[in-house]
Amino acid sequence: MAKRPTSPPGDQAKGLATRLTHAGRDRELTGGAVNPQVQRASTVLVESADQLYAPGVWTYGRHGTATHKALAQAFCEIEDAAHCALVPSGLLACTVPIFTFAEAGGHVLVTDNCYGPTRRFCDRSLKRWGVEVEYFDPAIGAGITSLLRPNTKLVFMESPGSLTFEVCDAPAISSAARKVGAVSIMDNTWSAGVYHRPLDLGVDISVQAATKYVSGAADVLNGGILTRSEALIRRIEASVDDLGLNVSPDDAYLVLRGLRTLATRMSQHQASGLDIATWLQSRSEVRRVLHPALPNDPGHALWKRDFSGSTGLFGVVLEPASRSAVNAFLDALELFGLGFSWGGFESLAIHCDPQIRRTATQPAFEGPLLRLSIGLESPDDLKADLERGFDALRAAR
Ligand SMILES: Cc1ncc(COP(=O)(O)O)c(C=O)c1O
């Protein structure tokens, strides 16, 4: 489903929070209501027979409704993109561009720390279609040049990785990719585009799981594919059409509703996340915290150069402990829910080790790896909850 904005991008002199509050609110789309209606459509009636096959005439719901157009416009505002294709999940936001630019007999480079199902798509589907998939060290930087080949079609990054939190050198990697004609793609879900703008850094396509921070309420799945290139969006739109991907207008409405408050929520996720990460660093049960905004994090220098803020998702390496002690920690938590996904208003915790799949590099963690998604609860209450977890961890050792 391709939903190109019908109005020009917003006034960049205004702050992001202002732009997100007002984006996608053309009278034409909303009829004066603050938000667009949930417009459902399969059949769209045309005025006369000569319009049935006329170019540019809206004839079918799969090509989007006013609700989708409003969301696509607002999504573009987050990263100053010119074009946004909406897809029904964050995973599709990753896989559709890969599907679009990979070619049989071609080679693709994918960061070793990418989201597991993105990797599974590459290993299961791309390989079946005769595409050679090679994983690279997220810390490779300009060294990516040695892996690029004349038949490299795309380079896929995720920064920071959503389990292991390495930051990649997006400007170096995207500029090297461009030299061989490969498309660069960034999974930018961690920053929600609020604190990291890959399109400004030379990346061709930025993708996001709007399921996380953009919608913010843990009740909808959605993805956005953002670019400033007309040529690239045309190819992505062709894939979306070929695959028949369609976002439910109800979901588009929910995502847009969440997006209105994105900038404000992110400030709180950032503040609470840093507060709790810093506190965790002082705990004897914790070996180290994986959070690029902490000065001792290996990704800190790149984060400082390329990001304007941090979010509520980070990793915690515990001192060595048995699986049952880690489970006791998690089971003792009352405010942190145990569940996958992240970026909602509620805090979540998981242990990550079973999910980590690497081939280019093996991250060495001294103990079990946990991931916390810090929600919008009071940080002191969350610390008290973690304290409960540590009591249970020590008792189970
Ligand atoms: C970094 C990252 N990208 C993409 C996705 C996929 O999003 P969705 O669950 O909407 O398919 C996730 C989901 O956890 C993720 O963490």
PDBQT file of the ligand as one rigid body, heavy atoms in Angstrom, charges set to zero:
ROOT
HETATM    1  C1  LIG A 401      14.222  -3.532  15.730  1.00  0.00    +0.000 C 
HETATM    2  C2  LIG A 401      12.922  -4.116  15.277  1.00  0.00    +0.000 A 
HETATM    3  N1  LIG A 401      12.579  -4.012  13.996  1.00  0.00    +0.000 NA
HETATM    4  C3  LIG A 401      11.427  -4.532  13.535  1.00  0.00    +0.000 A 
HETATM    5  C4  LIG A 401      10.563  -5.193  14.372  1.00  0.00    +0.000 A 
HETATM    6  C5  LIG A 401       9.305  -5.795  13.829  1.00  0.00    +0.000 C 
HETATM    7  O1  LIG A 401       8.162  -5.112  14.187  1.00  0.00    +0.000 OA
HETATM    8  P1  LIG A 401       6.743  -5.824  14.180  1.00  0.00    +0.000 P 
HETATM    9  O2  LIG A 401       6.643  -6.600  15.453  1.00  0.00    +0.000 OA
HETATM   10  O3  LIG A 401       5.776  -4.714  14.056  1.00  0.00    +0.000 OA
HETATM   11  O4  LIG A 401       6.695  -6.727  12.984  1.00  0.00    +0.000 OA
HETATM   12  C6  LIG A 401      10.876  -5.315  15.719  1.00  0.00    +0.000 A 
HETATM   13  C7  LIG A 401       9.956  -6.024  16.661  1.00  0.00    +0.000 C 
HETATM   14  O5  LIG A 401      10.275  -6.341  17.772  1.00  0.00    +0.000 OA
HETATM   15  C8  LIG A 401      12.097  -4.774  16.191  1.00  0.00    +0.000 A 
HETATM   16  O6  LIG A 401      12.466  -4.892  17.484  1.00  0.00    +0.000 OA
ENDROOT
TORSDOF 0
